[in-house]
Amino acid sequence: MTKNQLRRRLLFRKWLPVVGLTLSAFVFNTSEFVPIGLLSDIARDFGIDEAQAGLLITVYAWVVAMASLPLMLLVSRLEYRRLLLAVVGLFIVSHLVSAVASSYSMLMASRIGVACSHAVFWSIASPLAVRVAPRGRRSTALGLIVTGTSIAMIVGLPLGRVIGLHAGWRMTFFYIAVAAAAVLLLLALIFPKVRSDNAISLNKVPSLLKKPALIGVYLLTLVLITAHYTGYSYIEPFLVQVAHLSEVWVTGVLTLFGIVGVAGSILFSRYYDRYPATFIRFAVVGIAVALLLLHLSSFSFGTVVALCVGWGLAITVFNLVFQSEIIRLAPQSTAVAMSVYSGIYNVGIGSGALVGGIVCSDMSVAWIGYVGGAIAVAAVAYCFGKLMRLLIPSSADR
């Protein structure tokens, strides 16, 4: 074996833990997103309307929001490899319960179990990826984690929807459990022991609240993610009922939504450190514009597809940018800062799904973009009026 071959093999081994986390992100986010593609089927099976089925998204998100910090307080001193394996194990068991759910309440209970595993996983995933990645490759490691999220949109959500359409939505949850079991085996084989030297304690929270830039990121995330999920939670019925797309094309559009996320991850890893302001502006404005134009775009197949492509790119960039900013702004309290961020993000998801459900019930699914867009405009105003001044002056220190 030549020296170059040996060097490449060693480098590959160094990246394996990040790859394992990326695959974990894929299965976790497939599970989080997949009810969006199955809302109509779940509603029909249990004899409820789509807004009530949408509570699966709302309750899931709010459990993550409420449980993230308390659960991390309980487990923060555990060695990270052991914690990661336990979290994935809980995820698998909860999905097996979803697969045999005989009632809506049983399905809801199983989703709460998944939400608890999600709360811990996303509190540790990004900080852990940074720690196990090769030296100097933080942005690349974060990009890979979010690529797992994008691939969940590209493959996981559409595939879960196809399985649900042909074999029933329960089988979708069963196959997610199978995929998670494979990931669990891989993690057991390749993930190193990582000492928890950033243990969470409540006395770290007040120090975070003294950082205006960090509070600004939290506030922007809450408002903009509420806006995003007001529309995105009900994108499947919107595309069917308003844009009049076939089931096949709905799956295709959801796939495209994720494909552009991979492009966003690549662009982020290459250019974010040089052009942070450009990425922030694109993400925030892009989500707002996509929501405001959603209904208008539905009158043409080409425009609704193009809009969803731009929307998918904007939300991916948003997720990458602000996870990176959390890690940068709280280097000594990353786990607690990310735990709070995960909770706030999921308050936004739950609030958006709830607002979107109200719009669908009391107005029309056609209005989800306008209502979400109005919320997003407030986020744009805050970002440009205050937050950019807090974030960008310090970017020179990166």
Residue pairs with C-beta under 8 A, 6 or more apart in sequence:
1 9
11 134
14 133
14 134
15 133
15 134
16 190
17 132
17 133
17 190
17 191
17 192
18 129
18 132
18 133
18 141
18 144
18 145
19 144
20 183
20 186
20 187
20 190
20 191
21 125
21 128
21 129
21 132
21 144
21 145
21 148
22 144
22 145
22 147
22 148
23 148
23 183
23 186
24 84
24 88
24 121
24 125
24 148
24 183
24 187
25 125
25 145
25 146
25 148
25 149
25 152
26 148
26 149
26 151
26 152
26 155
26 156
27 91
27 152
27 156
27 176
27 179
27 180
27 183
28 91
28 117
28 118
28 121
28 122
28 152
29 148
29 149
29 152
29 153
29 156
30 152
30 155
30 156
30 157
30 160
30 176
30 179
31 91
31 95
31 114
31 118
31 173
31 176
32 60
32 118
32 152
33 152
33 153
33 156
33 157
34 156
34 157
34 160
34 161
34 164
34 172
34 173
34 176
35 42
35 53
35 56
35 57
35 60
35 111
36 57
36 157
36 232
36 233
36 235
36 236
37 157
37 158
37 160
37 161
37 164
37 236
37 251
37 254
38 160
38 161
38 164
38 169
38 172
39 50
39 53
39 54
39 56
39 234
39 236
39 237
40 50
40 53
40 236
40 237
40 240
41 164
41 165
41 168
41 169
42 53
42 56
42 107
42 169
43 49
43 50
43 52
43 53
45 169
46 53
46 103
46 104
46 107
48 104
49 361
50 234
50 237
50 357
50 360
51 357
51 358
51 360
51 361
52 357
54 233
54 234
54 353
54 354
54 356
54 357
54 360
55 108
55 353
55 354
55 357
56 107
56 108
56 111
57 229
57 233
57 349
57 350
57 353
58 349
58 350
58 351
58 353
58 354
58 357
59 108
59 111
59 112
59 115
59 350
60 111
60 112
60 114
60 115
60 118
60 346
60 349
60 350
61 115
61 229
61 346
61 347
61 348
61 349
61 350
61 353
62 346
62 347
62 350
63 112
63 115
63 116
63 119
64 115
64 118
64 119
64 122
64 342
64 343
64 346
64 349
65 342
65 343
65 344
65 345
65 346
65 347
65 350
66 343
67 115
67 116
67 119
67 343
68 119
68 120
68 122
68 123
68 339
68 340
68 342
68 343
68 346
69 200
69 205
69 336
69 339
69 340
69 343
71 116
71 119
71 120
71 123
72 119
72 120
72 123
72 124
72 200
72 335
72 336
72 339
73 200
73 201
73 202
75 83
75 120
76 196
76 198
76 199
76 200
76 201
76 335
77 196
77 199
78 86
78 196
79 193
79 194
79 195
79 196
80 124
80 128
80 193
80 194
80 195
80 196
81 187
81 191
81 192
81 193
81 194
83 120
83 124
83 196
84 121
84 124
84 128
84 187
84 191
85 184
85 187
85 188
85 191
87 117
87 120
87 121
88 117
88 121
88 180
88 183
88 184
88 187
89 184
90 113
90 116
90 117
91 114
91 117
91 118
91 121
91 180
92 177
92 180
92 181
92 184
93 113
94 110
94 111
94 113
94 114
94 117
95 110
95 114
95 173
95 174
95 176
95 177
95 180
96 173
96 174
96 177
97 106
97 109
97 110
97 113
98 107
98 110
98 111
98 114
98 170
98 173
99 170
99 171
99 173
99 174
99 177
100 170
101 107
101 110
101 170
110 173
119 342
119 343
119 346
122 338
122 342
123 335
123 338
123 339
123 342
124 335
124 338
125 145
126 142
126 145
126 323
126 326
126 327
126 338
127 198
127 327
127 334
127 335
127 338
128 194
129 141
129 142
129 144
129 145
130 138
130 141
130 142
130 327
130 334
131 194
132 141
132 191
132 192
132 194
133 140
133 141
138 324
138 327
139 268
139 269
139 272
139 273
139 324
140 269
142 268
142 269
142 320
142 323
142 324
142 327
143 265
143 266
143 268
143 269
143 320
144 265
145 323
146 261
146 264
146 265
146 268
146 316
146 319
146 320
146 323
147 261
147 262
147 265
149 261
149 316
149 319
150 258
150 259
150 260
150 261
150 262
150 264
150 265
150 316
151 258
151 261
151 262
152 258
153 254
153 255
153 257
153 258
153 259
153 261
153 312
154 255
154 258
154 259
154 261
154 262
155 255
155 258
156 176
157 254
157 255
157 258
158 251
158 252
158 254
158 255
158 258
160 172
160 175
160 176
161 172
161 236
161 250
161 251
161 254
162 251
163 171
163 172
163 175
164 171
164 172
165 247
198 332
198 333
198 334
198 335
199 335
200 335
200 336
200 339
201 336
204 333
204 336
205 336
205 340
207 333
208 214
208 330
208 333
208 336
208 337
208 340
209 215
211 329
211 330
212 390
213 325
213 329
213 387
213 390
213 391
213 394
214 326
214 329
214 330
214 337
216 382
216 386
216 387
216 390
216 391
217 322
217 325
217 326
217 329
217 341
217 387
217 391
218 340
218 341
218 344
219 382
219 387
220 284
220 322
220 379
220 382
220 383
220 387
221 322
221 341
221 344
221 345
221 348
222 344
222 345
222 347
222 348
222 351
223 348
223 375
223 376
223 378
223 379
223 382
224 284
224 287
224 318
224 348
224 375
224 376
224 379
225 345
225 348
225 349
225 352
226 347
226 348
226 351
226 352
226 355
226 375
227 287
227 288
227 291
227 352
227 372
227 373
227 374
227 375
227 376
227 379
228 287
228 291
228 315
228 348
228 352
228 372
228 376
229 348
229 349
229 350
229 351
229 352
229 353
229 356
229 372
230 291
230 352
230 353
230 355
230 356
230 359
230 368
230 371
230 372
230 375
231 238
231 290
231 291
231 294
231 352
231 356
231 368
231 369
231 372
231 373
232 311
232 315
232 352
233 349
233 352
233 353
233 356
233 357
234 356
234 357
234 359
234 360
234 365
234 368
235 254
235 308
236 250
236 254
237 360
237 365
238 294
238 298
238 365
238 366
238 368
238 369
239 245
239 249
239 250
239 253
239 298
239 304
240 247
240 250
241 365
241 366
242 295
242 298
242 365
242 366
243 297
243 298
243 301
243 304
245 253
245 301
245 304
249 301
253 304
253 305
253 308
256 305
256 308
256 309
256 312
257 308
257 309
257 311
257 312
258 312
259 312
260 309
260 310
260 312
260 313
260 316
261 312
261 313
261 315
261 316
263 313
264 312
264 313
264 316
264 317
264 320
265 316
265 320
267 317
268 279
268 317
268 320
268 321
268 324
271 279
272 279
272 320
272 321
272 324
273 398
276 321
276 391
276 392
276 395
276 398
277 388
277 392
277 395
279 317
279 320
279 321
280 321
280 383
280 388
280 391
280 392
281 383
281 384
281 388
282 314
282 317
283 314
283 315
283 317
283 318
283 321
284 318
284 376
284 379
284 380
284 383
284 384
285 314
285 380
286 310
286 311
286 313
286 314
286 317
287 311
287 314
287 315
287 318
287 376
287 379
288 373
288 376
288 377
288 379
288 380
289 310
289 373
290 307
290 308
290 310
290 311
290 314
290 369
291 311
291 369
291 370
291 372
291 373
291 376
292 369
292 370
292 373
292 376
292 377
293 307
293 369
293 373
294 304
294 307
294 368
294 369
294 370
294 372
294 373
295 366
295 367
295 369
295 370
296 303
297 303
297 304
297 306
297 307
298 304
298 366
322 341
323 338
323 341
325 391
326 334
326 337
326 338
326 341
327 334
327 337
327 338
328 398
329 337
330 336
330 337
352 372
355 371
355 372
355 375
356 368
356 371
356 372
359 365
359 367
359 368
359 371
360 368
363 371
